Amino acid sequence: MPQRLYTCTPSRLNTWLDCPRRYRMTYLDRPMPPKGPPWAHNSVGASVHNALAGWWRLPVHERSPEAAGRLLLRGWLTDGFRDEAQSAQWRERAREMTERYVAGLDPSDEPLGVERTVATRTDRIAVSGRIDRLDARGSELVVVDYKTGRHVLTADDARGSLAMAIYAVAASRVLRRPCRRVELHHLPSGEVAVWEHTEESLARHIRRAEQIAAEAAAADEAYRAGAGKRAGVPKPREGEVEHAPYDEMFPPRPGNLCSWCDFARHCPEGREAAPRKEPWAALPVDAV
């Protein structure tokens, strides 16, 4: 029998790498366990991304920094902030950040894609994802990813990004043009982290994606096989983790990242490893 392709996104693959238990709760458990409260830094990131996507959809003559700022204000997301004052402070900071970034762009330099979904497949995986921006520079394509976090990124971050390598391969295959350059645009600092892949480095990322997918697919099968054995077993109480025949396939990986896990309330090991952060804790201290 031919092998079934593992259908995935880069996010799904990275979730398996980070913590198999979180992977199970995110992608397999139904109903999904309740998540913790939303994060303020995610609201900032989504608001900025939405404003930039909307800016590129405006007619060329309307693409001004002020227009980007208006889009940011209009679509501002308020989830996760400590209070209205903190949200308002960050709304203004994000508006300035977005306008400053847009001021360095050429409004007439039309991207080939904005929030564009690309997909590709190998003998083992069918993977898809959404690119923030896909540029055409000469005869080649460039994958651009916007970042709004507090840490300035480096070329190593661009080089090591599994998602961006997959996007480059998928974009190249869909549009039949070379795509080796990936860029992380860090809006708070204005820095751009760049990496020029080779065919060999892109192939290594694809092989790595296939290896991760093989592990996750085996765990998925174990989960499905254990579904019948779970019938009639009482659900765990709040704060407890369900232990089932497949559970050894989804061990927790406790560490500092547990502070940021949406499912920490359901994971005793995670709560013991790191205390839960406040929803606004990832915002830079100097702006809180």
N, C-alpha and C positions, 0 to 999 in steps of 0.2 A: 504494500500500500504506500502511495506517496505520502511524504511527511506533511502534516498540516502546517501552514504558515502561522507563525505567531504574530498576531496583529497588535501593534503597540504604537506608542508615542515616545519621544525621548524622556518625557516626564515619567512615564510608567517605568521605563528602564532604570532611571535614576532613583526612583522610589524603592525599587527592589534592592539596589545597591546600598542605599542609606539604611533601610530597616525592613526586613521581610514582614515583620508584624504590621508595620504601618501600611505596607503594600497590601496585605490581606484585608485590613480594615477599609482601605481606600477603594480597592478594585474588585474584591470578591464578596465580602460580607454584605448581605442584603436582608433586611435594611441596613444601610451604613450606620455604624455607631455615631451618636451625636458628637459633633465637633465642639471644640472650645470656642471662645469668642473670636471675632475677626481681628486681624492685625492692622494697625494704622499704617505701617509701611507698605502693606499690600494696597491699601486705598490710595496712597500717594502714587505708587507705581502704576496702578491701573488708570488713575486719572490722567497722568502724564501721557501714557501710551495712547489712551483714547483721544486726547487732544491732538497729538501729533498725527495720528491716523486721520482724524477729521480735517486737519490742516491740509494734508496732501489731497484731500478730496474737494477742496475749494477750487473755484476757477483760479487760474494762475495769477490774474491781476488782483485777487483778494488775499493772496498768501503773504501777509505781513506779520511781523512779530506780535503786533497788537491783536491781530485776529487769533493767533495761537493762544494768547493770554485769555481772550474772551471764551474760547472753546474750553480752556482749562477751568475757568470759573463756572461756566454753565454746566459742566459735567462733573463737578467736584463730588467725590465720594467721602462720606463722613464716618464710615465704620471704623471702630477701633481706637479713636482718639479719647484722651482722658476727659475732655469737656469741649464745649463750643469754642472757648478761647484758644485752646491748642489747635483745634481744627482750622480756625480762621487764620492763625499764625502760619500753619503749614500750607494752607491754600494760597496765601500770598507768596510764600517762599517758592512753592511749586510753580506759580504763575511766572515769577521772575526767572526761574530756572528754564522754563519752557521757552519764554520769549528770548532769552539769551542764546539758547541753542538754535532756535529758528533763525535768529539774526545772522548766523554763520552759514545758512543754507542758501542755495540758489533756487528760488521758487520755480524757475523754468526747467530745472534739471529733473525731469519727470522720472520717478522710479518705475521699474518694471512691475513692482508689486508692493502693496502696503497691506499688512496683515494678511498675507497671501498663504494659503495652505498648499503645501507640496507633499508629495508622497513618492515612495519608491519601494522596491521589493528585491529580495535576494532569494536564494533557494530555501532560506529558513525564516525570514521575517518579512512582514508587510508593515512598513513604518511610515507615519505621516506626522506633520507638525505645521505650525503656523509661524511664518517669518515676519518680524516687525517691519523690515523694509528690505527689498531686493533691488540693488542698484545695477545699472549697466554702465561699465566704465571701459570704453573702447570695445574690444571684442569679448571681454570677460564679464562675468557676473560677480557681485560682491554681496555677501550676507551681512546685514547690519542688525544689531540687537541693542535696544535701548536699556540702560541700567540707571536706577535711581537710588541704589543703596548707599550706605555711608562709607563703604570701603572702596577706595580707588583700585581699579583693576589693572592687571599687567598683561603683557603678551603671553605669559604662561597660562593665564586664565582663558585667553582666546584659543591658545593651542590645545589645551586640555578639555575644552567643551565638547562633549559628545554630541549634544544637541546641534551645535552650529556646524559640526562636521557632517552630520546627517543631512542638515538642511542644504549644505553645499552640494553634496552628492545628489540629493533629490532634485534641486533646482537645475543642476547641470543636465540631468537626464530628461527632465520635463521640457526644458527650453533648448536643449541640444547646443549649449554653449559652455565653455570652460568656466568653472566656478571653484576657485581655490582660496580666495581671500575672504577672511571673516573678521568682523570688527565689532568690538564692544564699545558703545558710545556712553560714557559715564557723564550724565547731565550735570550732577552737582559740581563736579570739578572741571568739566569741559575736556577731560582727557579721553583719548581714543586708543584702546588696546587693539593691536593688529597682529594677525598671524597669516602667513602665506603657506597654505598646505601644499604638499606634493601629492601625486597620485598614490604614492606609497603610504603617506601618513593618513590620507583619507581611507585607504583600504584597511589600515590597522584599526581605525575607529569603527568601521563597519564590522570587522571581525569581532571586535570587542562587543558591539551591540548584539551580534549573534550569540556570543557566549553568555551574555547576561540573559538574553531571551530564552536560551535553552534551560537555564536554571529556573527562571520564572515559570516557563511552560510546564516543567516537571512538577513544580509546586502547585500550579493551577490544576493539573490532572489529579494530584493527590487530594486537593480540596474537593473536587467534584466527586472523586471516588468515596470520600468520607461523608458526602451529603446524606446518603441513606442511613449511615450509622448514627448521624446526629438526630434522626427523627425521634421525637418523644423525649429527648434529653432536655431538662429544664434550662432556660436561659440563665446565664450568670447574673448575679446581682450587680448593681451599680458599683463601678470601681474594680470589678473582677474581670479577669480575662478568661474567655472560654477555652478550655483545654479539650481538644478533640483528637481523633486518631491521626489527623494530618498536622497537628500543631508543631511537631518537631521540624516541619518544613518551613515554618514561619517564625523563627526565633527573633526576639528583640535584640537590638544592638545598642545597649544603653551607652549614653555619653552626653556631652554638653549640648548636642543638638536636640536632646529630649525636651529642653526648656521651650523649644519653639514648635513642638509637635502638636498638631491639632487633636490628636487622640491620646494625649498624655493622661487624661483622667481615667482611661480604660486600661492603663498599663502600669502596674506596680513597680516594675523594674525601671521604667522611665521616670516615674515620680521620685524614686529613690536616687537615681543618677543625677538629676538636675532639677531644681525648683522651677516651677512655671514662671515665665516672664509676664510682666504686664503687657497688655496689647500694644502699647506705644513704645515699648522698650528698645526697639530697633531704630528709632529715630535718633539722629545725632544729638548728643547731650547739649550742645551749645544752642540748640533751637527748641528745647523742651520748655 
